[in-house]
Amino acid sequence: MMTEEQQKKLNVPASKLPMFEGPDDFRKSIHWKVFRIMAELVEGWQFLADFKKTVTFFGSARFPEGNKWYKAAQQLGALCAENGFGVITGGGPGIMEGGNRGAYDAGGTSIGLNIQLPHEQRTNPYVNRSVAFHYFFTRKIMLSYAAQAYVYFPGGFGTLDELFELITLIQTKKIETHIPVIMIGKEYWDPLDAWIKTQVLEKFAAIDSEDRNIYQIVDTPEEALEIIKKTPERKSFGY
Protein backbone atom coordinates (compact mmCIF):
# COMPACT_ATOMS: atom_id res chain seq x y z
CA MET A 1 0.00 0.00 0.00
CA MET A 2 1.42 3.36 -1.01
CA THR A 3 1.70 6.21 1.43
CA GLU A 4 0.05 9.51 0.51
CA GLU A 5 3.47 10.99 -0.24
CA GLN A 6 4.37 8.11 -2.59
CA GLN A 7 1.03 8.51 -4.37
CA LYS A 8 1.70 12.22 -4.96
CA LYS A 9 5.05 11.40 -6.54
CA LEU A 10 3.33 9.12 -9.06
CA ASN A 11 0.32 11.37 -9.68
CA VAL A 12 2.20 13.57 -12.16
CA PRO A 13 2.14 14.10 -15.95
CA ALA A 14 3.44 11.09 -17.86
CA SER A 15 6.57 12.97 -18.98
CA LYS A 16 7.62 13.20 -15.33
CA LEU A 17 7.32 9.48 -14.54
CA PRO A 18 10.47 7.54 -13.62
CA MET A 19 12.20 5.22 -16.08
CA PHE A 20 12.51 1.55 -15.29
CA GLU A 21 13.76 -1.76 -16.79
CA GLY A 22 17.51 -1.60 -17.08
CA PRO A 23 19.37 -2.15 -20.37
CA ASP A 24 20.06 -5.83 -19.62
CA ASP A 25 16.55 -6.64 -18.41
CA PHE A 26 15.16 -9.67 -20.30
CA ARG A 27 11.88 -7.76 -20.63
CA LYS A 28 13.63 -5.59 -23.23
CA SER A 29 13.59 -8.59 -25.58
CA ILE A 30 11.30 -8.09 -28.59
CA HIS A 31 9.97 -11.63 -28.11
CA TRP A 32 8.93 -10.90 -24.55
CA LYS A 33 7.36 -7.60 -25.60
CA VAL A 34 5.19 -9.26 -28.28
CA PHE A 35 3.62 -11.61 -25.74
CA ARG A 36 3.23 -8.86 -23.18
CA ILE A 37 1.45 -6.65 -25.71
CA MET A 38 -0.89 -9.53 -26.64
CA ALA A 39 -1.68 -10.15 -22.99
CA GLU A 40 -2.42 -6.48 -22.33
CA LEU A 41 -4.80 -6.30 -25.29
CA VAL A 42 -6.69 -9.41 -24.19
CA GLU A 43 -6.94 -8.23 -20.58
CA GLY A 44 -8.01 -4.74 -21.61
CA TRP A 45 -10.76 -5.88 -23.95
CA GLN A 46 -12.02 -8.40 -21.43
CA PHE A 47 -12.12 -5.72 -18.73
CA LEU A 48 -14.01 -3.19 -20.84
CA ALA A 49 -16.55 -5.75 -22.05
CA ASP A 50 -18.25 -5.47 -18.64
CA PHE A 51 -19.11 -1.79 -19.16
CA LYS A 52 -21.88 -1.11 -21.65
CA LYS A 53 -22.56 2.61 -21.20
CA THR A 54 -19.47 4.77 -20.82
CA VAL A 55 -17.92 8.12 -21.71
CA THR A 56 -14.17 8.55 -22.07
CA PHE A 57 -12.52 11.75 -20.82
CA PHE A 58 -9.26 13.17 -22.21
CA GLY A 59 -7.34 16.29 -21.21
CA SER A 60 -4.26 17.69 -19.54
CA ALA A 61 -2.66 15.84 -16.64
CA ARG A 62 -1.18 19.16 -15.48
CA PHE A 63 -4.33 20.93 -14.29
CA PRO A 64 -4.47 20.97 -10.47
CA GLU A 65 -7.50 20.80 -8.23
CA GLY A 66 -9.15 24.21 -8.41
CA ASN A 67 -8.31 24.77 -12.08
CA LYS A 68 -11.42 25.71 -14.10
CA TRP A 69 -11.05 22.72 -16.43
CA TYR A 70 -10.46 20.31 -13.55
CA LYS A 71 -13.72 21.62 -12.07
CA ALA A 72 -15.50 21.28 -15.42
CA ALA A 73 -14.32 17.66 -15.75
CA GLN A 74 -15.47 16.99 -12.19
CA GLN A 75 -18.88 18.49 -12.95
CA LEU A 76 -19.31 16.50 -16.15
CA GLY A 77 -18.18 13.32 -14.40
CA ALA A 78 -20.93 13.82 -11.83
CA LEU A 79 -23.53 14.58 -14.51
CA CYS A 80 -22.57 11.45 -16.43
CA ALA A 81 -22.83 9.30 -13.30
CA GLU A 82 -26.22 10.78 -12.43
CA ASN A 83 -27.45 9.85 -15.90
CA GLY A 84 -26.21 6.27 -15.78
CA PHE A 85 -22.91 6.62 -17.66
CA GLY A 86 -19.63 5.25 -16.39
CA VAL A 87 -16.62 7.56 -16.73
CA ILE A 88 -13.40 6.19 -18.24
CA THR A 89 -10.10 8.06 -17.93
CA GLY A 90 -6.41 7.26 -18.03
CA GLY A 91 -6.56 7.11 -14.23
CA GLY A 92 -3.94 9.79 -13.64
CA PRO A 93 -3.97 13.41 -12.40
CA GLY A 94 -5.48 16.59 -13.83
CA ILE A 95 -8.54 16.19 -16.06
CA MET A 96 -8.46 12.43 -15.47
CA GLU A 97 -8.70 12.90 -11.72
CA GLY A 98 -11.42 15.54 -12.10
CA GLY A 99 -13.60 13.27 -14.23
CA ASN A 100 -13.09 10.27 -11.98
CA ARG A 101 -13.72 12.38 -8.90
CA GLY A 102 -17.04 13.67 -10.19
CA ALA A 103 -18.27 10.18 -11.04
CA TYR A 104 -16.96 8.73 -7.78
CA ASP A 105 -18.53 11.39 -5.58
CA ALA A 106 -21.85 10.98 -7.40
CA GLY A 107 -21.86 7.25 -6.66
CA GLY A 108 -21.21 6.22 -10.27
CA THR A 109 -18.77 3.93 -12.02
CA SER A 110 -15.34 5.56 -12.11
CA ILE A 111 -12.95 3.63 -14.36
CA GLY A 112 -9.20 4.13 -14.63
CA LEU A 113 -6.99 2.61 -17.30
CA ASN A 114 -3.76 3.02 -15.42
CA ILE A 115 -0.05 2.76 -16.13
CA GLN A 116 2.03 0.21 -14.23
CA LEU A 117 5.22 1.30 -12.54
CA PRO A 118 7.83 -1.09 -11.13
CA HIS A 119 5.95 -1.89 -7.92
CA GLU A 120 2.74 0.13 -8.02
CA GLN A 121 0.06 1.53 -10.28
CA ARG A 122 -0.15 5.21 -11.19
CA THR A 123 -3.74 6.07 -10.33
CA ASN A 124 -5.75 8.84 -8.73
CA PRO A 125 -7.74 8.06 -5.55
CA TYR A 126 -11.18 8.41 -7.20
CA VAL A 127 -11.09 5.27 -9.35
CA ASN A 128 -13.30 2.38 -8.24
CA ARG A 129 -12.72 0.02 -11.19
CA SER A 130 -9.32 -0.25 -12.84
CA VAL A 131 -6.91 -2.18 -14.98
CA ALA A 132 -3.22 -1.38 -15.46
CA PHE A 133 -1.04 -1.38 -18.57
CA HIS A 134 2.71 -1.43 -19.06
CA TYR A 135 2.60 0.20 -22.49
CA PHE A 136 1.08 3.60 -23.13
CA PHE A 137 0.02 2.61 -26.64
CA THR A 138 -2.02 -0.41 -25.50
CA ARG A 139 -3.73 1.81 -22.94
CA LYS A 140 -4.48 4.34 -25.69
CA ILE A 141 -6.17 1.65 -27.76
CA MET A 142 -8.41 0.83 -24.81
CA LEU A 143 -9.25 4.49 -24.19
CA SER A 144 -10.65 4.71 -27.74
CA TYR A 145 -12.17 1.24 -27.74
CA ALA A 146 -15.79 1.09 -26.66
CA ALA A 147 -17.24 4.30 -25.22
CA GLN A 148 -20.47 5.88 -26.47
CA ALA A 149 -18.93 9.35 -26.48
CA TYR A 150 -15.46 10.91 -26.22
CA VAL A 151 -14.90 14.17 -24.41
CA TYR A 152 -11.77 16.29 -24.85
CA PHE A 153 -10.85 19.04 -22.43
CA PRO A 154 -7.89 21.38 -23.07
CA GLY A 155 -4.59 19.54 -23.01
CA GLY A 156 -1.13 19.14 -24.42
CA PHE A 157 0.51 16.95 -27.06
CA GLY A 158 -0.97 13.76 -25.63
CA THR A 159 -4.51 15.11 -25.71
CA LEU A 160 -4.07 16.38 -29.27
CA ASP A 161 -2.61 13.03 -30.32
CA GLU A 162 -5.59 11.18 -28.85
CA LEU A 163 -8.04 13.62 -30.46
CA PHE A 164 -6.64 13.37 -33.98
CA GLU A 165 -6.28 9.60 -33.76
CA LEU A 166 -9.94 9.19 -32.87
CA ILE A 167 -11.07 11.67 -35.54
CA THR A 168 -9.02 9.71 -38.08
CA LEU A 169 -10.56 6.40 -37.01
CA ILE A 170 -14.02 7.87 -37.53
CA GLN A 171 -13.05 9.60 -40.79
CA THR A 172 -11.71 6.32 -42.22
CA LYS A 173 -14.68 4.34 -40.88
CA LYS A 174 -12.54 2.09 -38.74
CA ILE A 175 -14.99 2.67 -35.88
CA GLU A 176 -18.64 3.69 -35.94
CA THR A 177 -19.09 7.10 -37.53
CA HIS A 178 -21.93 8.31 -35.30
CA ILE A 179 -19.85 8.36 -32.11
CA PRO A 180 -19.68 11.95 -30.83
CA VAL A 181 -16.34 13.64 -30.31
CA ILE A 182 -17.01 16.54 -27.95
CA MET A 183 -14.42 19.25 -27.35
CA ILE A 184 -15.11 21.37 -24.26
CA GLY A 185 -13.75 24.91 -24.03
CA LYS A 186 -14.23 27.25 -26.99
CA GLU A 187 -11.36 29.51 -25.92
CA TYR A 188 -9.01 26.54 -26.39
CA TRP A 189 -10.55 24.66 -29.32
CA ASP A 190 -11.96 27.44 -31.56
CA PRO A 191 -8.51 28.60 -32.76
CA LEU A 192 -7.63 25.00 -33.68
CA ASP A 193 -10.93 24.61 -35.55
CA ALA A 194 -10.30 27.89 -37.40
CA TRP A 195 -6.83 26.64 -38.48
CA ILE A 196 -8.32 23.35 -39.69
CA LYS A 197 -10.92 25.28 -41.69
CA THR A 198 -8.71 27.95 -43.25
CA GLN A 199 -5.47 25.99 -43.69
CA VAL A 200 -6.13 22.25 -43.75
CA LEU A 201 -9.45 22.44 -45.64
CA GLU A 202 -9.56 25.65 -47.69
CA LYS A 203 -5.91 26.38 -48.46
CA PHE A 204 -4.44 22.88 -48.73
CA ALA A 205 -7.60 20.80 -49.42
CA ALA A 206 -6.18 18.03 -47.21
CA ILE A 207 -9.59 17.02 -45.80
CA ASP A 208 -13.20 17.08 -47.00
CA SER A 209 -15.63 19.71 -45.72
CA GLU A 210 -17.75 17.07 -43.97
CA ASP A 211 -14.74 15.94 -41.92
CA ARG A 212 -15.21 18.98 -39.70
CA ASN A 213 -18.59 17.54 -38.71
CA ILE A 214 -16.89 14.64 -36.91
CA TYR A 215 -16.32 16.80 -33.83
CA GLN A 216 -18.41 19.32 -31.91
CA ILE A 217 -17.13 22.21 -29.80
CA VAL A 218 -19.10 23.27 -26.71
CA ASP A 219 -18.39 25.47 -23.74
CA THR A 220 -20.01 23.81 -20.72
CA PRO A 221 -20.46 20.38 -19.14
CA GLU A 222 -24.24 20.80 -19.50
CA GLU A 223 -23.93 21.23 -23.28
CA ALA A 224 -21.72 18.15 -23.45
CA LEU A 225 -24.20 16.12 -21.42
CA GLU A 226 -27.06 16.95 -23.80
CA ILE A 227 -25.03 15.46 -26.65
CA ILE A 228 -24.00 12.44 -24.59
CA LYS A 229 -27.58 11.66 -23.56
CA LYS A 230 -28.61 11.33 -27.22
CA THR A 231 -25.92 8.79 -28.09
CA PRO A 232 -27.02 5.30 -29.15
CA GLU A 233 -25.43 2.29 -27.48
CA ARG A 234 -22.33 1.07 -29.25
CA LYS A 235 -23.10 -2.08 -31.25
CA SER A 236 -19.59 -2.92 -32.36
CA PHE A 237 -16.25 -2.44 -30.70
CA GLY A 238 -12.63 -2.21 -31.66
CA TYR A 239 -10.78 -1.31 -34.83
QUITAGI-V178064 format. One record per pair of residues at least 4 apart in sequence whose C-alpha atoms are under 8 Angstrom apart, sorted by the first residue. I is the first residue (numbers start at 1). J is the second residue. D is the distance in Angstrom with one decimal. If there is no record, write none. Layout:
# QUITAGI-V178064
I:J:D / I:J:D
This chain:
# QUITAGI-V178064
2:6:5.8 / 2:7:6.2 / 2:120:7.8 / 3:7:6.3 / 4:8:6.3 / 5:9:6.5 / 6:10:6.6 / 7:11:6.1 / 7:122:7.7 / 8:12:7.3 / 10:17:6.8 / 10:122:5.7 / 10:123:7.8 / 11:92:6.0 / 11:93:5.5 / 11:122:6.4 / 11:123:6.7 / 11:124:6.6 / 12:16:6.3 / 12:17:7.0 / 12:61:7.0 / 12:62:7.3 / 12:92:7.4 / 12:93:6.2 / 13:17:7.1 / 13:61:5.2 / 13:62:6.1 / 13:92:7.8 / 13:93:7.1 / 14:61:7.8 / 20:117:7.8 / 20:118:6.8 / 21:25:5.9 / 21:27:7.4 / 21:28:7.5 / 23:28:7.3 / 24:28:7.4 / 26:32:7.6 / 27:32:5.8 / 27:33:6.7 / 28:32:7.2 / 28:33:7.0 / 29:33:6.3 / 30:34:6.2 / 31:35:6.8 / 32:36:6.2 / 33:37:6.0 / 34:38:6.3 / 35:39:6.1 / 36:40:6.2 / 37:41:6.3 / 37:135:7.7 / 37:138:7.1 / 38:42:6.3 / 39:43:6.1 / 40:44:5.9 / 40:133:6.5 / 40:134:7.9 / 40:138:6.9 / 41:45:6.1 / 41:138:6.5 / 42:46:6.1 / 43:47:6.1 / 44:48:6.2 / 44:131:7.2 / 44:139:7.9 / 44:142:6.4 / 45:49:6.1 / 45:142:7.2 / 46:50:7.4 / 47:131:7.3 / 48:142:7.9 / 48:146:7.4 / 51:86:7.6 / 52:147:8.0 / 52:233:7.6 / 52:234:7.9 / 53:84:7.5 / 53:85:5.4 / 53:86:6.2 / 53:147:6.9 / 53:148:6.5 / 53:233:6.9 / 54:85:5.0 / 54:86:4.5 / 54:87:5.7 / 54:88:6.7 / 54:146:7.8 / 54:147:5.0 / 54:148:5.9 / 54:149:7.3 / 55:80:7.8 / 55:85:6.6 / 55:86:6.3 / 55:87:5.2 / 55:88:6.0 / 55:147:5.2 / 55:148:5.9 / 55:149:5.0 / 55:150:5.8 / 55:151:7.3 / 55:228:8.0 / 56:87:6.0 / 56:88:4.6 / 56:89:5.8 / 56:143:6.7 / 56:144:7.7 / 56:147:6.1 / 56:149:6.5 / 56:150:5.0 / 56:151:6.1 / 57:73:8.0 / 57:87:7.2 / 57:88:6.2 / 57:89:5.3 / 57:95:7.6 / 57:96:6.8 / 57:99:6.9 / 57:150:6.2 / 57:151:4.9 / 57:152:6.1 / 57:153:7.6 / 58:89:6.7 / 58:90:7.8 / 58:95:6.9 / 58:96:6.8 / 58:150:7.7 / 58:151:6.1 / 58:152:4.8 / 58:153:6.1 / 58:155:7.9 / 58:159:6.2 / 58:162:7.8 / 59:94:7.6 / 59:95:5.3 / 59:96:7.0 / 59:152:5.7 / 59:153:4.6 / 59:154:5.4 / 59:155:4.6 / 59:156:7.6 / 59:159:5.4 / 60:94:5.9 / 60:95:5.7 / 60:96:7.9 / 60:153:7.3 / 60:154:6.3 / 60:155:3.9 / 60:156:6.0 / 60:158:8.0 / 60:159:6.7 / 61:92:6.9 / 61:93:5.1 / 61:94:4.1 / 61:95:5.9 / 61:96:6.8 / 61:155:7.6 / 62:93:7.1 / 62:94:5.3 / 62:95:8.0 / 63:67:6.0 / 63:69:7.3 / 63:70:6.2 / 63:93:7.8 / 63:94:4.5 / 63:95:6.6 / 64:70:6.8 / 64:93:7.8 / 64:94:5.6 / 65:70:6.1 / 65:71:7.4 / 65:94:7.3 / 65:98:7.6 / 66:70:6.6 / 66:71:6.4 / 67:71:6.3 / 68:72:6.2 / 69:73:6.1 / 69:95:7.0 / 69:153:7.0 / 69:154:7.5 / 70:74:6.2 / 70:94:6.2 / 70:95:5.2 / 70:97:7.8 / 70:98:5.1 / 70:99:7.7 / 71:75:6.1 / 71:98:6.5 / 72:76:6.2 / 72:98:7.8 / 72:220:7.4 / 72:221:6.3 / 73:77:6.0 / 73:95:6.0 / 73:96:7.9 / 73:98:5.1 / 73:99:4.7 / 73:102:7.4 / 73:153:7.7 / 73:221:7.5 / 74:78:6.3 / 74:95:8.0 / 74:97:7.9 / 74:98:4.3 / 74:99:4.6 / 74:100:7.1 / 74:101:5.9 / 74:102:4.2 / 74:103:7.4 / 75:79:6.3 / 75:99:7.5 / 75:102:5.8 / 75:221:6.7 / 76:80:6.0 / 76:99:6.8 / 76:102:7.0 / 76:221:5.0 / 76:222:7.3 / 76:224:7.9 / 76:225:7.2 / 77:81:6.2 / 77:87:6.4 / 77:98:7.5 / 77:99:4.6 / 77:100:6.4 / 77:101:7.1 / 77:102:4.4 / 77:103:4.6 / 78:82:6.1 / 78:99:7.7 / 78:101:7.9 / 78:102:4.2 / 78:103:4.6 / 78:104:7.6 / 78:105:7.1 / 78:106:5.3 / 78:108:7.8 / 79:83:6.3 / 79:102:7.8 / 79:103:7.7 / 79:225:7.1 / 80:84:6.4 / 80:85:5.0 / 80:86:6.9 / 80:87:7.1 / 80:103:7.0 / 80:225:7.0 / 81:85:5.1 / 81:86:6.0 / 81:87:7.3 / 81:102:7.9 / 81:103:5.2 / 81:106:6.2 / 81:107:7.0 / 81:108:4.6 / 81:109:6.9 / 82:106:6.7 / 82:108:7.1 / 83:229:7.9 / 84:108:7.4 / 85:108:7.6 / 85:109:7.5 / 86:103:7.4 / 86:108:6.4 / 86:109:4.6 / 86:110:6.1 / 86:111:7.2 / 87:99:6.9 / 87:100:6.5 / 87:103:6.5 / 87:109:6.3 / 87:110:5.2 / 87:111:5.9 / 88:100:7.5 / 88:110:6.5 / 88:111:4.7 / 88:112:5.9 / 88:113:7.4 / 88:143:7.5 / 89:96:5.3 / 89:99:7.3 / 89:100:7.0 / 89:111:6.4 / 89:112:5.2 / 89:113:6.3 / 89:143:7.3 / 90:96:6.1 / 90:112:5.4 / 90:113:4.7 / 90:114:5.6 / 90:139:7.8 / 90:143:7.3 / 91:96:5.8 / 91:97:6.7 / 91:100:7.6 / 91:111:7.3 / 91:112:4.0 / 91:113:5.5 / 91:114:5.1 / 91:122:7.3 / 91:123:4.9 / 91:124:5.8 / 91:127:6.9 / 91:130:8.0 / 92:96:5.5 / 92:97:6.0 / 92:112:7.8 / 92:114:7.0 / 92:122:6.4 / 92:123:5.0 / 92:124:5.3 / 93:97:4.8 / 93:98:7.8 / 93:123:7.6 / 93:124:6.1 / 94:98:6.3 / 95:99:6.1 / 95:153:7.3 / 96:100:6.2 / 97:101:5.8 / 97:124:5.9 / 97:125:7.9 / 97:126:6.8 / 98:102:6.2 / 99:103:6.5 / 100:104:5.9 / 100:110:5.2 / 100:111:7.0 / 100:112:7.7 / 100:126:5.5 / 100:127:6.0 / 101:105:5.9 / 101:110:7.7 / 101:126:5.0 / 101:127:7.6 / 102:106:6.2 / 103:107:6.4 / 103:108:5.0 / 103:109:6.4 / 103:110:5.6 / 104:108:5.5 / 104:109:6.7 / 104:110:5.6 / 104:126:5.8 / 104:127:7.0 / 104:128:7.3 / 109:128:6.8 / 109:129:7.2 / 110:126:7.0 / 110:127:5.1 / 110:128:5.4 / 110:129:6.2 / 111:127:5.6 / 111:128:6.2 / 111:129:4.8 / 111:130:5.5 / 112:123:7.2 / 112:127:5.7 / 112:128:7.8 / 112:129:6.4 / 112:130:4.7 / 112:131:6.7 / 113:130:5.8 / 113:131:5.3 / 113:132:5.8 / 113:133:7.3 / 113:139:6.6 / 113:142:7.8 / 113:143:7.5 / 114:121:6.6 / 114:122:6.0 / 114:123:5.9 / 114:130:6.9 / 114:131:6.1 / 114:132:4.4 / 114:133:6.1 / 114:139:7.6 / 115:121:6.0 / 115:122:5.5 / 115:123:7.6 / 115:132:5.3 / 115:133:4.9 / 115:134:5.8 / 115:135:7.3 / 115:136:7.1 / 115:139:7.8 / 116:120:6.3 / 116:121:4.6 / 116:122:6.3 / 116:132:5.6 / 116:133:5.5 / 116:134:5.1 / 117:121:5.6 / 117:122:6.8 / 117:134:7.5 / 121:132:6.8 / 123:127:7.5 / 133:138:7.1 / 133:139:6.0 / 135:139:6.6 / 136:140:6.2 / 137:141:6.4 / 138:142:6.5 / 139:143:6.3 / 140:144:6.5 / 140:162:7.6 / 141:145:6.0 / 142:146:7.6 / 144:150:8.0 / 144:166:6.8 / 145:237:6.2 / 145:238:5.2 / 145:239:7.7 / 146:234:7.0 / 146:236:7.9 / 146:237:5.4 / 146:238:6.8 / 147:234:7.2 / 148:179:6.2 / 148:180:7.5 / 148:228:7.7 / 148:231:6.4 / 148:232:7.1 / 148:233:6.2 / 148:234:5.9 / 149:179:5.8 / 149:180:5.1 / 149:181:6.3 / 149:182:7.6 / 149:228:6.2 / 149:231:7.2 / 150:179:7.8 / 150:180:6.3 / 150:181:5.0 / 150:182:6.1 / 151:181:6.1 / 151:182:4.8 / 151:183:5.9 / 151:184:7.2 / 151:224:8.0 / 152:159:7.4 / 152:163:7.2 / 152:181:7.6 / 152:182:6.1 / 152:183:4.7 / 152:184:6.1 / 153:183:6.1 / 153:184:5.2 / 153:185:6.7 / 154:159:7.6 / 154:184:7.3 / 154:185:6.9 / 154:188:6.2 / 154:189:7.5 / 155:159:5.2 / 155:160:7.0 / 156:160:6.3 / 157:161:6.0 / 158:162:6.2 / 159:163:6.1 / 160:164:6.1 / 161:165:6.1 / 162:166:6.2 / 163:167:6.2 / 164:168:6.0 / 165:169:6.3 / 166:170:6.3 / 167:171:6.0 / 167:181:7.7 / 167:214:6.7 / 167:215:7.5 / 168:172:6.0 / 169:173:6.0 / 169:174:5.0 / 169:175:5.9 / 170:174:6.1 / 170:175:5.5 / 170:176:6.4 / 170:177:5.1 / 170:179:8.0 / 170:214:7.4 / 171:177:7.3 / 171:211:6.7 / 171:214:7.4 / 173:177:6.2 / 174:239:5.5 / 175:237:7.4 / 175:238:6.9 / 175:239:5.9 / 176:236:7.6 / 177:214:7.9 / 179:231:7.3 / 180:214:7.2 / 180:215:6.6 / 180:216:7.6 / 180:227:7.6 / 180:228:7.6 / 180:231:7.5 / 181:214:6.7 / 181:215:4.7 / 181:216:6.3 / 182:215:5.9 / 182:216:5.0 / 182:217:6.0 / 182:218:7.1 / 182:224:6.7 / 183:189:6.9 / 183:215:7.2 / 183:216:6.1 / 183:217:4.7 / 183:218:6.2 / 184:189:7.6 / 184:217:6.0 / 184:218:5.1 / 184:219:5.3 / 184:220:6.5 / 184:221:7.5 / 184:224:7.4 / 185:189:6.2 / 185:217:7.2 / 185:218:6.2 / 185:219:4.7 / 185:220:7.2 / 186:190:5.1 / 186:217:6.5 / 186:218:6.3 / 186:219:5.6 / 187:191:7.5 / 188:192:7.6 / 189:193:6.2 / 189:217:7.0 / 190:194:6.1 / 190:217:7.6 / 191:195:6.3 / 192:196:6.3 / 193:197:6.2 / 194:198:6.1 / 195:199:5.4 / 195:200:6.9 / 196:200:4.7 / 196:201:6.1 / 197:201:5.1 / 197:202:6.2 / 197:212:7.9 / 198:202:5.1 / 198:203:6.1 / 199:203:4.8 / 199:204:6.0 / 200:204:5.3 / 200:205:6.0 / 200:206:5.5 / 200:207:6.6 / 201:205:4.5 / 201:206:5.7 / 201:207:5.4 / 201:208:6.7 / 201:209:6.7 / 207:211:6.5 / 208:212:7.8 / 209:213:7.9 / 210:214:7.5 / 218:223:6.3 / 218:224:6.6 / 219:223:7.0 / 220:224:6.5 / 221:225:6.1 / 222:226:6.4 / 223:227:6.8 / 224:228:6.3 / 225:229:6.0 / 226:230:6.8 / 227:231:6.9
